[in-house]
Amino acid sequence: MLQAIGLTSAPRRGLPAVVDDLTFEAGPGRVTALLGAPGSGKTAALRLMLELDPGRGVTYFRGRPMHRIPHPAREVGVLLGDVPGHPARTARGQLRMLGAAAGVPAARADELLEFVGLAGLGEQRIGALSLGMDRRLALASALLGDPHTLVLDDPAEGLDPREGCWLHGLLRAHADRGGTVLYTTADPKEAARAADRVVTIDGGRLVADQDADDFSRTRLRPRVAVRTPHADRLAAVVRREARAARRSVEVVAEAGGRLAVYGSTCAEIGDTAFRHGLPVHQLADEVGDTGAVASGGGARPAGSGARTGRDGPATTAAVPDPPGPGRGPGAGSGAKAGGGTGARGARSAAEVSGPEPPPIRRHPAPGPLHPLRYELRRLLGVRTTALIMAAVLVVSVGLSVLLARTGHAPLPKVLAAWPSLLPLPPAAIGAGLLGALASGDEFRYPALAAGRGTVPRRLGLLLAKLGVSAGAAAVLALAVALVSAGALHVVYGDGLIHVPPNPGLLGASWVALTVGCAWAGLLAAGIFRVATAGVATVLAVPVLVVPLVQKVLTAPGARPVTGLPTGLRELLWPRWPYETDRWVTVAVGIVAHPVGAALALSLSVLVCAYLFTSLHGGARWRSRGVTGSGPTP
């Protein structure tokens, strides 16, 4: 059961509200169409229901508003526009990534691909899908959590009749299993053919709320469509003969030499045109739309009338039962409630206390239920990661060979492919780019928060991104060192490679540099919401921050910190073993280096900025959640 009560959008700059006091219901086991012309407020109404836009009102999904549902993907399946996925990601990879966020097993992706008819296109890139295939993938995304309610914005837009038939057959099958289906459309004939109930809006206000049979009887009229180069003459002849025969015939002239004749038949119009020698280029029976007209049932909530005698092509398509773990509690209540207003948890406008409905606030999107699995699939699901790593390896090997040929660079610099002309080695820049894309792509392709344009600032998601980016950076650093060493062995033989006296400190410094660059790119991109800012921050560390740190470290009177490990061991309890002093000394040596100190300082500032923006948004959300929650179901 879906119940929208008093939905009103927030007016902007003196303009009237796009949605104004809209109240209606969509019952379980029924398909409800929200009908309206383009610009009538259909999409705005859906966004208010899903709490994506501010306004007033409340929408209950089986008795709970959206922000009170613990796992929204398992209760409400949403389709708003195209699939918000990276165009280079495969259809299977997209569903598996979203499945990790929704907490469903990876096998669910393959089941849904087969269910929506994309079993053979699982490895197809999202950017290469046709409009029909994209709609199928969007429906599969909406069905990932096996939701009870489907909320779809114009799902049949741009589809051919065959695809539209399949789509409405799928919606009918979902409703027949007790689910609730609400979709928007601008086509009244489609609404009459595919829906059980039609809610008509115009200018954001409710015009009519009718059963499909009543809607067809009051809104749609049969007519004869005629196209002729002599439209005015034929219209005059038809009107004259109708008056002579005392018949009620209405002729409406349309653009392009087209006439719409109500109250006649194709045979009568064809005979009239033949008798008067008027050529006819088109003659067909149609169902015409008389426009949105308020009906007596417009103020009533959705009734319990059964759908009879209207089985059309879009409703007879055979659709198998969806795979998955079965519906949640109350999923089959549609069969018992019959779509009426007496279902459990039903509310009407009269039950809302107060002169006006509660405010609607934009709430942060929930984080993924399995953040580590989600982040791994996000990182490995596109070719960008492999291409960046391959490019870094190729450039690093080339620089290592050139540096070794000159004979002036020390071996660590040669293995790291870090010439003095570059602010950072290619591996550090590549790691920073991977970290920046980890946050930047979330804003560019907001799969976690479609329709919101923001990324949920959740601690679990942040830790998963930090961990995965650190792992990728460490792998890249080790791969560069090993591949460079192998290339030098092939080109120059064994005489160049030798073990340095302090391999632990050098290895830890090298890995820490790449990991720090990855984290700097990730945090900066998360703060500024664009990957370019993350890369710019990584490059700004050696260019801007390192010179400042060098001035501080090399200032006259600067004292060493060689006694720090011993002092820490004396302060802490229990005492750590003496072997730990060596690792503390290594860490201090890394931070004492100008680049390490600059990177540590930059990371500290970025972490504080990230936490400040996150806590600021979280406090605002909590304060608004108290006033915008509405009555407790």
Long-range contacts (C-beta under 8 A, 24 or more apart in sequence): 1-25, 1-26, 1-27, 1-28, 1-60, 1-61, 1-62, 1-63, 1-180, 1-333, 1-337, 1-343, 1-345, 1-346, 2-26, 2-32, 2-49, 2-59, 2-60, 2-61, 2-149, 2-151, 2-180, 2-182, 3-59, 3-60, 3-346, 3-347, 4-45, 4-48, 4-49, 4-57, 4-58, 4-59, 5-57, 5-58, 5-59, 5-60, 5-347, 5-348, 5-349, 5-352, 5-357, 6-56, 6-57, 6-58, 6-349, 6-352, 6-356, 6-357, 7-45, 7-48, 7-49, 7-55, 7-56, 7-57, 7-59, 7-357, 7-360, 8-48, 8-55, 8-56, 8-57, 8-357, 9-41, 9-44, 9-48, 9-53, 9-54, 9-55, 9-204, 10-53, 10-54, 10-55, 10-56, 16-204, 17-55, 17-204, 18-44, 18-204, 19-44, 19-45, 19-48, 19-55, 19-204, 20-203, 20-204, 20-205, 21-205, 21-206, 22-57, 22-201, 22-204, 22-205, 22-206, 23-206, 23-301, 23-349, 24-199, 24-206, 24-209, 24-301, 24-302, 25-301, 25-302, 25-341, 25-346, 26-149, 26-180, 26-181, 26-182, 26-197, 26-199, 26-302, 27-180, 27-197, 27-302, 27-304, 27-334, 27-337, 27-338, 27-339, 27-340, 27-343, 28-148, 28-175, 28-178, 28-179, 28-180, 28-333, 28-334, 28-337, 28-339, 28-343, 29-175, 29-176, 29-178, 29-179, 29-180, 29-334, 29-335, 29-337, 29-338, 29-339, 30-175, 30-180, 30-181, 30-196, 30-197, 30-302, 30-307, 30-334, 30-339, 31-168, 31-171, 31-172, 31-175, 31-181, 31-183, 31-194, 31-195, 31-196, 31-197, 32-180, 32-181, 32-182, 32-183, 32-195, 32-196, 32-197, 32-198, 32-199, 32-302, 33-183, 33-184, 33-185, 33-190, 33-191, 33-194, 33-195, 33-197, 33-198, 33-199, 34-182, 34-183, 34-184, 34-185, 34-199, 34-201, 35-184, 35-185, 35-186, 35-188, 35-191, 35-198, 35-199, 35-200, 35-201, 36-184, 36-186, 36-200, 36-201, 36-202, 36-292, 37-186, 37-202, 37-292, 38-186, 40-201, 40-202, 40-203, 40-204, 41-201, 41-203, 41-204, 42-153, 42-154, 42-184, 42-186, 42-201, 43-80, 43-153, 43-154, 43-184, 44-204, 45-184, 45-201, 45-204, 46-80, 46-151, 46-153, 46-182, 46-184, 47-80, 47-451, 48-360, 49-151, 50-76, 50-78, 50-80, 50-151, 50-451, 51-360, 51-361, 51-362, 51-363, 52-362, 52-451, 52-452, 53-360, 53-362, 54-359, 54-360, 54-361, 54-362, 55-359, 55-360, 56-356, 56-357, 56-358, 56-359, 56-360, 57-357, 57-358, 57-360, 58-352, 58-357, 58-358, 58-360, 58-630, 58-631, 60-345, 60-347, 60-633, 61-148, 61-149, 62-148, 62-149, 62-330, 62-345, 63-344, 63-345, 63-347, 63-633, 64-633, 65-629, 65-630, 65-633, 66-363, 67-363, 67-625, 67-628, 67-629, 68-629, 68-633, 71-102, 71-103, 71-145, 71-366, 71-369, 72-366, 73-101, 73-102, 73-103, 73-144, 73-145, 73-147, 74-102, 74-103, 74-145, 74-146, 74-147, 74-328, 75-145, 75-147, 75-148, 75-149, 75-328, 76-147, 76-148, 76-149, 76-150, 76-151, 77-142, 77-143, 77-144, 77-145, 77-147, 77-149, 77-150, 77-151, 78-142, 78-151, 78-152, 78-450, 78-451, 79-138, 79-139, 79-141, 79-142, 79-150, 79-151, 79-152, 79-153, 79-155, 80-153, 80-450, 80-451, 81-153, 81-450, 81-451, 82-134, 82-138, 83-126, 83-134, 83-137, 83-138, 83-141, 84-445, 84-446, 84-447, 84-450, 85-126, 85-445, 85-447, 86-126, 86-381, 86-382, 86-441, 86-445, 87-125, 87-126, 87-127, 88-125, 88-126, 88-127, 88-382, 88-383, 88-384, 89-125, 89-126, 89-381, 89-382, 90-122, 90-123, 90-124, 90-125, 90-126, 90-381, 91-118, 91-121, 91-122, 91-123, 91-124, 91-126, 91-129, 91-137, 92-122, 92-123, 93-377, 93-381, 93-382, 94-126, 94-137, 94-141, 94-381, 94-447, 95-137, 95-140, 95-141, 95-144, 96-377, 96-381, 97-374, 97-377, 97-378, 97-381, 97-447, 98-141, 98-144, 98-447, 99-144, 100-368, 100-369, 100-370, 100-373, 100-374, 100-377, 101-367, 101-368, 101-369, 101-370, 101-374, 101-447, 101-448, 102-144, 102-145, 102-368, 102-369, 103-145, 103-368, 103-369, 103-370, 104-144, 104-145, 104-146, 104-324, 108-144, 108-323, 108-324, 109-140, 109-144, 111-323, 111-324, 112-140, 112-143, 112-144, 112-322, 112-323, 113-140, 114-323, 115-140, 115-143, 115-320, 115-322, 115-323, 116-140, 116-143, 116-170, 117-166, 131-158, 131-159, 132-159, 132-160, 132-163, 135-159, 135-163, 135-167, 139-167, 139-170, 143-322, 143-324, 146-322, 146-324, 146-325, 146-326, 146-327, 146-328, 147-179, 148-178, 148-179, 148-180, 148-327, 148-328, 148-330, 148-331, 149-179, 149-180, 149-181, 149-182, 150-174, 150-179, 150-180, 150-181, 150-182, 150-183, 151-182, 151-183, 152-181, 152-182, 152-183, 152-184, 153-183, 153-184, 154-183, 154-184, 154-185, 154-186, 155-183, 156-185, 156-187, 156-190, 161-313, 164-190, 164-314, 165-313, 165-314, 165-317, 166-317, 166-319, 167-314, 168-193, 168-194, 168-314, 168-315, 168-317, 169-314, 169-315, 169-316, 169-317, 169-318, 169-319, 170-317, 170-319, 172-314, 172-315, 172-317, 172-319, 173-319, 173-320, 173-321, 173-322, 174-322, 175-334, 177-321, 177-322, 177-327, 177-331, 177-332, 178-327, 178-331, 178-332, 178-333, 178-334, 178-335, 179-327, 179-331, 179-334, 180-334, 188-215, 188-219, 188-220, 188-289, 189-220, 189-287, 189-289, 190-314, 191-215, 192-216, 192-219, 192-220, 192-310, 193-310, 193-312, 193-313, 193-314, 193-315, 194-312, 194-314, 194-315, 196-307, 196-339, 197-302, 197-303, 197-339, 200-292, 200-298, 202-292, 206-298, 206-299, 207-292, 207-293, 207-294, 207-298, 208-292, 208-293, 208-294, 208-295, 208-297, 208-298, 209-295, 209-297, 209-298, 209-299, 209-300, 209-301, 209-302, 210-295, 210-297, 210-298, 211-303, 211-305, 211-307, 212-307, 212-310, 213-305, 213-307, 213-308, 213-309, 213-310, 214-295, 214-297, 216-310, 218-293, 218-295, 219-289, 219-290, 219-291, 219-292, 219-293, 220-287, 220-288, 220-289, 220-290, 221-262, 221-287, 221-288, 221-290, 222-262, 222-285, 222-286, 222-287, 222-288, 223-260, 223-261, 223-262, 223-285, 223-286, 223-287, 223-288, 224-260, 224-261, 224-262, 224-264, 224-265, 224-266, 224-269, 224-283, 224-284, 224-285, 224-286, 225-258, 225-259, 225-260, 225-282, 225-283, 225-284, 225-285, 225-286, 226-258, 226-259, 226-260, 226-261, 226-269, 226-273, 226-280, 226-282, 226-283, 227-256, 227-257, 227-258, 227-259, 227-280, 227-281, 227-282, 227-283, 228-257, 228-259, 228-273, 228-278, 228-279, 228-280, 228-281, 228-282, 229-257, 229-279, 229-281, 230-278, 230-279, 231-257, 231-258, 231-259, 233-276, 233-278, 234-259, 234-272, 234-273, 234-276, 234-278, 234-280, 235-259, 237-272, 237-273, 237-276, 237-278, 238-264, 238-269, 238-272, 241-272, 257-281, 258-282, 260-286, 260-288, 262-288, 301-341, 301-348, 302-339, 302-340, 302-341, 303-339, 303-340, 303-341, 304-337, 304-338, 304-339, 304-340, 304-341, 304-342, 305-339, 306-338, 345-633, 352-631, 353-631, 357-630, 358-627, 358-628, 358-629, 358-630, 359-624, 359-627, 359-628, 360-628, 361-621, 361-624, 361-625, 361-627, 361-628, 362-452, 363-621, 363-624, 363-625, 363-628, 364-454, 364-456, 364-457, 364-617, 364-618, 364-621, 365-448, 365-449, 365-452, 365-454, 365-455, 365-456, 366-456, 366-458, 367-448, 367-456, 367-458, 367-460, 367-461, 368-448, 368-458, 368-460, 368-461, 371-458, 371-460, 371-461, 371-463, 371-464, 371-465, 372-464, 372-467, 372-468, 374-461, 374-464, 375-438, 375-461, 375-464, 375-465, 375-467, 375-468, 376-468, 378-438, 378-441, 379-434, 379-438, 379-468, 379-472, 384-437, 385-434, 385-472, 388-430, 388-433, 388-434, 389-430, 389-476, 389-479, 391-430, 392-426, 392-427, 392-429, 392-430, 392-476, 392-480, 393-479, 393-480, 393-483, 395-426, 396-425, 396-426, 396-427, 396-480, 396-483, 396-484, 397-483, 397-484, 397-487, 399-426, 400-484, 400-487, 400-488, 401-487, 401-488, 401-491, 404-488, 404-491, 404-492, 404-496, 411-496, 411-497, 411-498, 411-500, 412-500, 412-506, 412-510, 414-484, 414-488, 415-480, 415-481, 415-484, 415-485, 415-488, 416-480, 416-481, 416-484, 416-510, 417-480, 417-484, 423-539, 423-542, 423-543, 424-513, 424-517, 424-538, 424-539, 424-541, 424-542, 425-480, 425-513, 426-480, 427-476, 427-477, 427-480, 427-514, 428-513, 428-514, 428-517, 428-538, 429-517, 429-535, 429-538, 429-539, 430-476, 431-469, 431-472, 431-473, 431-476, 431-477, 431-514, 431-515, 431-517, 431-518, 431-521, 432-517, 432-518, 432-520, 432-521, 432-534, 432-535, 432-537, 432-538, 432-539, 433-521, 433-531, 433-534, 433-535, 433-538, 434-469, 434-472, 434-473, 434-476, 434-518, 434-521, 435-469, 435-473, 435-517, 435-518, 435-519, 435-520, 435-521, 435-522, 435-525, 435-534, 435-538, 436-521, 436-522, 436-524, 436-525, 436-531, 436-532, 436-533, 436-534, 436-535, 436-538, 437-525, 437-531, 437-534, 438-465, 438-468, 438-469, 438-521, 438-522, 438-525, 439-465, 439-521, 439-522, 439-523, 439-525, 439-526, 439-529, 439-531, 439-534, 440-525, 440-529, 440-530, 440-531, 440-532, 440-533, 440-534, 441-531, 443-529, 443-530, 444-530, 444-531, 455-526, 457-613, 457-614, 457-617, 457-618, 462-526, 462-610, 465-522, 466-519, 466-522, 469-515, 469-518, 469-519, 469-522, 470-515, 470-518, 470-519, 472-518, 473-511, 473-514, 473-515, 473-517, 473-518, 474-511, 474-514, 474-515, 476-514, 477-510, 477-511, 477-513, 477-514, 477-515, 478-511, 481-510, 504-586, 505-586, 505-589, 505-590, 508-586, 508-587, 508-590, 509-589, 509-590, 509-593, 509-596, 512-590, 512-596, 513-595, 513-596, 513-599, 516-596, 516-599, 516-600, 516-603, 517-541, 517-599, 519-603, 519-606, 520-599, 520-602, 520-603, 520-606, 523-603, 523-606, 523-607, 523-609, 523-610, 524-606, 526-610, 527-606, 527-609, 527-610, 527-613, 537-602, 537-606, 540-602, 541-595, 541-598, 541-599, 541-602, 542-595, 542-598, 545-598, 545-599, 545-601, 545-602, 546-594, 546-595, 546-598, 548-598, 549-594, 549-597, 549-598, 549-601, 550-594, 553-592, 553-594, 553-597, 561-588, 561-592, 564-588
